[in-house]
Amino acid sequence: MQLWSLTDEPQINMYSQPSEPLPEYQPLPSFDIDDNTPLNVVGVPYYSEQLFSYWPNKMSFKLPEHNAYYIFS
């Protein structure tokens, strides 16, 4: 990471606080996956709100020569 500043001792966050320790790691149970394993075994989270990664259609357009999409950022 690079930080550019006009002062000799720049601060990224003036209100930072010490991090809380993480809880002890609990590994998830393992299971075998093969060609006959249903996809719902893996599971995906359910989101009730739109994610920050959502891009409205007006922010993207299709590139005809590559059959891909470009997203404005």
C-alpha positions in Angstrom: 0.0 0.0 0.0 1.2 3.5 -0.8 0.2 6.5 1.3 0.8 10.0 -0.1 0.7 12.9 2.3 1.8 16.5 2.8 2.8 15.8 6.4 5.7 13.8 7.9 3.5 11.5 9.9 0.3 10.8 8.0 -2.7 9.1 9.6 -5.1 6.9 7.8 -7.7 6.8 10.5 -7.6 9.2 13.4 -10.2 7.3 15.3 -8.8 3.8 15.0 -9.1 1.4 17.9 -7.3 -1.9 18.8 -8.7 -4.9 17.0 -10.7 -7.5 19.0 -9.2 -11.0 19.1 -10.8 -13.5 16.8 -12.7 -16.4 18.3 -11.0 -19.8 18.2 -11.1 -21.3 14.8 -13.6 -24.1 14.4 -13.0 -26.1 11.2 -16.1 -27.1 9.2 -16.8 -30.8 8.7 -15.3 -32.2 5.5 -17.3 -34.1 2.9 -16.5 -35.7 -0.5 -17.7 -34.1 -3.7 -18.0 -36.1 -6.9 -20.0 -35.8 -10.1 -23.2 -37.0 -8.4 -23.0 -34.6 -5.4 -26.0 -32.1 -5.4 -25.0 -28.5 -5.4 -27.1 -27.7 -2.2 -24.6 -29.8 -0.2 -22.1 -26.9 -0.4 -24.7 -24.2 0.5 -24.6 -20.5 -0.3 -25.6 -17.6 2.0 -28.9 -15.9 1.6 -28.9 -12.1 1.3 -31.9 -10.0 2.1 -30.4 -6.8 0.8 -28.6 -5.9 -2.4 -24.8 -6.5 -2.3 -22.2 -3.8 -2.9 -21.0 -5.9 -5.9 -24.3 -5.3 -7.7 -23.9 -3.2 -10.8 -27.0 -1.6 -12.4 -27.4 -2.3 -16.2 -26.7 1.4 -17.0 -23.2 0.9 -15.6 -22.2 -1.8 -18.0 -22.3 -2.5 -21.7 -21.7 -5.6 -23.9 -18.5 -5.8 -26.0 -19.6 -7.4 -29.2 -16.2 -8.5 -30.5 -15.4 -10.4 -27.2 -19.0 -11.3 -26.1 -18.1 -10.0 -22.7 -19.2 -7.1 -20.5 -17.3 -4.0 -19.4 -18.2 -2.4 -16.0 -17.7 1.3 -15.4 -16.1 1.9 -12.0 
